[in-house]
Amino acid sequence: MSALLRAVDVLNDRLIAAASIGDAFDLAGGETPPAWVHVYQSQVEAIREASESLETLVRGIGVVDPDKAKRSGIEGVEL
């Protein structure tokens, strides 16, 4: 496995941990968690979406929609 693929795997592992932390924050906040919990979870979700686009490009699986790639900050994607 290439170093790039290993890096993508590590990124995925860390995103799982970050999402779990966000879920714990949400539960700890009770019925009305602080607003920053939602901000944290939204940012983790945005990073996860960008990570999925990157993984698709690195692994060469499927086709990445150029508009979605640009929204995720990935430049130079063409069909």
C-alpha positions as CSV (number, residue, x, y, z in Angstrom):
1,M,0.0,0.0,0.0
2,S,1.3,3.4,-0.9
3,A,2.1,6.1,1.6
4,L,-0.8,8.1,0.2
5,L,-3.3,5.3,0.7
6,R,-2.0,4.8,4.3
7,A,-2.5,8.6,4.9
8,V,-6.1,8.4,3.6
9,D,-6.7,5.4,6.0
10,V,-5.3,7.4,8.9
11,L,-7.5,10.4,7.9
12,N,-10.6,8.2,7.9
13,D,-9.7,6.7,11.4
14,R,-9.2,10.2,12.8
15,L,-12.5,11.4,11.3
16,I,-14.3,8.5,13.0
17,A,-12.7,9.5,16.3
18,A,-13.7,13.2,15.7
19,A,-17.3,12.2,14.9
20,S,-17.4,10.1,18.1
21,I,-16.2,13.0,20.2
22,G,-18.9,15.2,18.6
23,D,-21.5,12.6,19.5
24,A,-20.2,12.5,23.1
25,F,-20.4,16.3,23.3
26,D,-23.9,16.2,22.0
27,L,-24.9,13.6,24.6
28,A,-23.1,15.5,27.4
29,G,-25.0,18.7,26.5
30,G,-28.3,17.1,27.3
31,E,-31.5,18.3,25.6
32,T,-30.0,21.6,24.5
33,P,-26.2,21.2,23.9
34,P,-24.2,24.4,23.4
35,A,-24.2,25.8,19.8
36,W,-20.5,25.1,19.4
37,V,-21.3,21.3,19.5
38,H,-23.3,21.8,16.3
39,V,-20.5,23.8,14.8
40,Y,-18.0,21.1,15.7
41,Q,-20.2,18.4,14.2
42,S,-20.8,20.4,11.0
43,Q,-17.1,20.9,10.5
44,V,-16.3,17.2,11.0
45,E,-19.0,16.4,8.4
46,A,-17.6,18.9,5.9
47,I,-14.1,17.4,6.4
48,R,-15.6,13.9,6.0
49,E,-17.2,14.9,2.7
50,A,-13.9,16.3,1.4
51,S,-12.1,13.2,2.6
52,E,-14.5,11.0,0.6
53,S,-13.7,13.0,-2.5
54,L,-10.0,12.7,-1.9
55,E,-10.2,9.0,-1.3
56,T,-12.2,8.5,-4.5
57,L,-9.5,10.3,-6.4
58,V,-6.6,8.5,-4.7
59,R,-8.1,5.0,-5.0
60,G,-9.4,5.7,-8.5
61,I,-12.9,4.4,-7.7
62,G,-15.8,6.0,-9.5
63,V,-16.0,9.5,-10.8
64,V,-15.8,12.6,-8.7
65,D,-18.3,15.3,-9.7
66,P,-16.1,18.3,-10.6
67,D,-18.5,20.7,-8.9
68,K,-18.5,18.7,-5.7
69,A,-14.7,18.4,-5.8
70,K,-14.4,22.2,-6.2
71,R,-16.8,22.8,-3.3
72,S,-14.5,20.5,-1.2
73,G,-11.5,22.5,-2.2
74,I,-10.0,20.0,-4.7
75,E,-8.7,21.8,-7.8
76,G,-8.0,20.4,-11.2
77,V,-10.7,17.8,-11.4
78,E,-12.1,17.3,-14.8
79,L,-14.2,14.6,-16.5
